[in-house]
Amino acid sequence: MIKLDALLVFIGIGVQLWALFDVARKPQESFIVWPKWAWLIVVIIFGLLGSLLWVFWGRKRNGGNGRQGRPRPAKDVPPDDNPDFLRNL
């Protein structure tokens, strides 16, 4: 039983540290509800509860593409599929 308790404590500390670093590295534009400094205080003071609040309530969802805020690289379009090229013919 003690091993299970220790494992849960380590998992809680890991989640809190992950949330703390996640909040710290995000740009200000990616915060929904509160500013960055407020989320840092919530995660530090409330520990695991603050971390769970950050994960489920404070983060912007990235739509599943894993590229948060980065523009997609321009695709090369062949001339016969490029409307601008065809318009100039």
MARRO-224307 format. One line per field, with one value per residue: residue in three letters; chain; x, y negated, z negated of N, C-alpha, C in turn. Coordinates in pm, 1 decimal. Each point is the difference from the previous one (the first is absolute). Layout:
N
baro	c(ala_...)
kelo	c(A_...)
n.px	c(X_...)
n.py	c(Y_...)
n.pz	c(Z_...)
ca.px	c(X_...)
ca.py	c(Y_...)
ca.pz	c(Z_...)
c.px	c(X_...)
c.py	c(Y_...)
c.pz	c(Z_...)
***
This chain:
89
baro	c(met_ile_lys_leu_asp_ala_leu_leu_val_phe_ile_gly_ile_gly_val_gln_leu_trp_ala_leu_phe_asp_val_ala_arg_lys_pro_gln_glu_ser_phe_ile_val_trp_pro_lys_trp_ala_trp_leu_ile_val_val_ile_ile_phe_gly_leu_leu_gly_ser_leu_leu_trp_val_phe_trp_gly_arg_lys_arg_asn_gly_gly_asn_gly_arg_gln_gly_arg_pro_arg_pro_ala_lys_asp_val_pro_pro_asp_asp_asn_pro_asp_phe_leu_arg_asn_leu)
kelo	c(A_A_A_A_A_A_A_A_A_A_A_A_A_A_A_A_A_A_A_A_A_A_A_A_A_A_A_A_A_A_A_A_A_A_A_A_A_A_A_A_A_A_A_A_A_A_A_A_A_A_A_A_A_A_A_A_A_A_A_A_A_A_A_A_A_A_A_A_A_A_A_A_A_A_A_A_A_A_A_A_A_A_A_A_A_A_A_A_A)
n.px	c(81.5_113.5_28.3_-127.0_4.0_119.5_-52.6_-110.5_83.3_78.6_-109.8_-49.4_119.2_1.8_-127.9_27.2_111.7_-64.8_-103.5_86.7_72.2_-114.3_-42.9_117.1_-10.9_-126.3_-23.5_-3.5_11.5_64.7_-25.4_-94.7_4.0_118.1_70.1_117.0_18.5_-129.1_24.0_111.0_-68.1_-99.0_90.0_68.3_-102.4_-74.6_123.6_-37.9_-78.7_95.3_76.3_-92.7_-14.5_132.9_6.7_-103.8_51.3_130.0_22.5_58.5_-101.2_87.2_-112.4_91.5_44.5_6.0_-48.3_-62.1_-75.7_59.4_34.8_-87.5_94.5_39.3_-107.5_85.4_-52.6_-26.7_60.2_-27.9_40.5_86.1_-104.6_97.6_68.1_-107.8_-21.4_130.3_-54.1)
n.py	c(119.8_7.5_106.6_32.5_-31.0_58.4_98.2_-8.0_-7.6_94.5_65.6_-32.3_26.5_111.3_19.9_-30.4_68.8_98.1_-17.6_-3.5_96.0_64.0_-43.5_29.8_102.1_-9.6_-47.8_-125.8_8.4_100.4_-102.5_80.4_51.1_30.1_-105.3_-2.8_-117.5_-15.8_56.1_-70.7_-101.7_22.9_25.3_-105.3_-80.4_32.9_7.1_121.2_-58.2_-86.9_108.7_66.9_-108.3_-7.1_129.9_-1.9_-109.3_-0.9_119.2_-62.8_51.1_88.6_62.2_52.2_-117.0_-24.4_-106.9_-10.0_-71.0_105.8_-87.8_54.3_82.7_-89.9_48.3_76.4_-90.3_108.0_-49.3_123.6_-1.2_-88.5_-48.9_-50.4_111.3_72.9_-88.4_13.0_112.7)
n.pz	c(0.0_-68.6_77.3_-13.2_-128.4_-7.1_71.9_-72.8_-103.1_51.0_28.4_-119.3_-51.3_73.0_-27.2_-126.3_4.5_63.1_-81.2_-98.7_56.2_14.6_-117.6_-51.7_82.6_-34.0_122.3_-28.6_131.9_-57.3_-78.1_-47.5_-120.6_-49.7_-42.7_59.5_-57.9_32.9_119.5_3.5_-51.3_86.7_96.0_-42.0_-22.9_105.3_43.4_-33.1_-87.6_-27.5_-3.2_-65.8_-74.8_-1.8_-21.8_-82.3_-54.1_-20.3_53.3_103.0_62.4_46.8_-16.6_-78.4_49.8_-129.0_62.1_-106.8_80.7_45.0_94.0_79.3_39.0_89.5_57.6_64.5_82.2_72.1_107.9_36.3_-129.3_42.6_-69.1_-73.6_13.5_-19.8_-94.5_-14.5_36.0)
ca.px	c(-81.5_88.1_54.0_-103.3_-5.9_119.5_-17.1_-97.0_65.0_92.3_-79.7_-52.7_110.0_33.8_-104.1_13.4_119.0_-29.2_-90.8_75.2_85.4_-86.5_-47.9_112.5_55.3_-101.1_-9.8_-115.7_-118.6_-62.3_-75.3_-140.5_-80.4_77.7_134.0_103.5_43.9_-105.2_7.0_117.6_-35.1_-97.8_68.2_91.3_-71.0_-98.8_63.0_-61.4_-127.9_32.5_49.7_-115.6_-73.5_74.5_-12.8_-135.2_-73.5_78.9_79.0_-64.4_14.3_70.0_-67.8_55.2_108.4_126.1_90.0_-50.6_35.1_96.2_-66.6_37.1_85.3_-71.8_8.3_29.7_-114.2_42.8_-62.2_-132.7_-96.6_12.0_-94.4_65.6_75.5_-95.2_-66.1_92.3_24.4)
ca.py	c(-119.8_-116.7_-18.3_-63.4_-139.7_-67.9_-13.4_-107.3_-127.1_-32.5_-37.1_-133.9_-96.7_-7.1_-76.8_-140.0_-55.6_-13.6_-113.5_-121.5_-29.3_-26.6_-137.8_-92.9_-11.2_-44.4_-144.9_-63.0_10.1_132.3_15.0_-27.2_-57.2_-93.0_-23.7_98.1_-8.0_56.6_145.2_44.8_-2.1_107.1_129.8_10.0_3.4_107.1_128.1_89.9_-57.8_-109.3_59.6_53.1_-115.9_-49.0_93.3_12.0_-125.6_-117.6_11.7_-2.6_126.0_-25.7_64.2_130.2_4.3_3.4_-104.4_-118.3_-135.0_-8.5_10.7_115.8_-37.6_-13.1_117.0_-26.1_33.5_3.6_-109.6_29.8_-7.0_-131.3_-90.7_-124.6_27.4_21.1_-128.5_-83.9_55.9)
ca.pz	c(0.0_-3.7_134.6_79.5_-43.3_50.7_144.2_23.7_-33.2_108.5_117.5_-26.5_12.1_142.3_69.3_-40.0_65.6_142.4_18.0_-29.8_114.5_114.6_-14.4_9.9_134.8_95.6_20.4_-64.0_85.7_-5.2_-124.1_26.0_-108.0_-80.7_54.3_-31.0_-140.2_-85.1_10.9_-75.1_-142.5_-24.2_4.5_-114.1_-128.7_-11.1_29.2_97.7_41.2_91.6_123.6_72.2_51.3_116.5_111.9_50.9_9.8_35.4_121.9_129.9_71.2_125.0_110.8_28.4_96.3_-72.5_46.4_-67.3_37.4_109.0_129.8_80.9_112.2_126.0_85.9_139.7_84.2_140.0_76.8_53.1_-110.0_-61.1_66.5_39.8_122.3_109.1_28.6_76.8_133.8)
c.px	c(85.5_57.5_-100.9_-12.2_118.4_-10.3_-97.4_58.3_95.1_-73.7_-57.1_105.5_39.4_-100.1_11.6_120.9_-23.2_-88.6_72.8_89.1_-81.9_-53.7_114.6_49.2_-100.9_5.8_-131.1_-127.8_-71.8_-76.8_-143.6_-63.3_75.8_135.4_100.9_38.0_-104.1_2.6_121.0_-30.1_-97.5_69.5_91.2_-77.3_-90.2_52.4_-70.2_-134.1_23.0_50.3_-114.4_-88.5_67.1_-23.5_-139.7_-70.8_82.9_74.1_-85.4_21.7_61.7_-62.5_60.5_114.8_137.0_95.3_-34.3_59.8_100.8_-74.3_48.7_91.0_-80.9_21.5_36.0_-116.6_50.4_-75.6_-140.4_-108.3_-1.4_-93.5_64.8_77.7_-95.1_-70.5_88.7_28.4_-75.7)
c.py	c(-125.6_-27.7_-69.2_-147.3_-78.7_-22.0_-113.0_-137.2_-41.0_-38.9_-140.5_-107.1_-15.9_-81.4_-147.9_-65.0_-18.0_-122.0_-131.5_-38.7_-30.4_-142.9_-98.1_-17.6_-47.2_-151.0_-53.9_17.2_133.0_25.1_-44.9_-82.5_-108.7_-24.0_103.0_-1.3_61.7_152.8_55.5_7.5_113.7_135.9_17.0_19.3_122.6_136.9_79.3_-53.9_-114.5_51.6_55.3_-112.3_-54.8_90.1_-4.4_-132.8_-113.2_5.1_-16.0_133.7_-29.9_70.7_132.6_2.2_-5.2_-111.9_-135.9_-131.8_-11.3_9.1_123.6_-44.8_-3.7_125.1_-43.7_49.2_3.2_-105.2_32.7_2.4_-137.0_-97.9_-131.1_18.0_14.8_-128.9_-86.5_55.5_-74.3)
c.pz	c(0.0_138.1_89.7_-35.7_53.9_150.4_33.0_-31.7_112.4_127.7_-17.1_13.7_147.0_79.3_-34.6_66.3_149.5_25.7_-24.4_117.9_124.6_-4.6_24.1_143.5_104.9_18.6_-57.6_82.9_-13.3_-129.4_21.9_-111.9_-75.8_64.4_-52.7_-147.9_-93.2_6.6_-72.4_-149.3_-33.2_-4.1_-121.1_-130.4_-12.6_43.0_107.1_49.1_99.0_133.8_83.6_54.2_125.0_121.4_60.9_24.2_58.0_131.4_124.0_65.9_135.6_119.1_40.6_98.0_-66.9_32.2_-59.3_48.5_113.1_132.9_74.9_113.0_129.4_84.5_140.9_83.7_144.0_81.7_50.4_-108.7_-66.9_71.2_43.8_129.5_118.5_39.4_89.8_140.5_105.9)
***
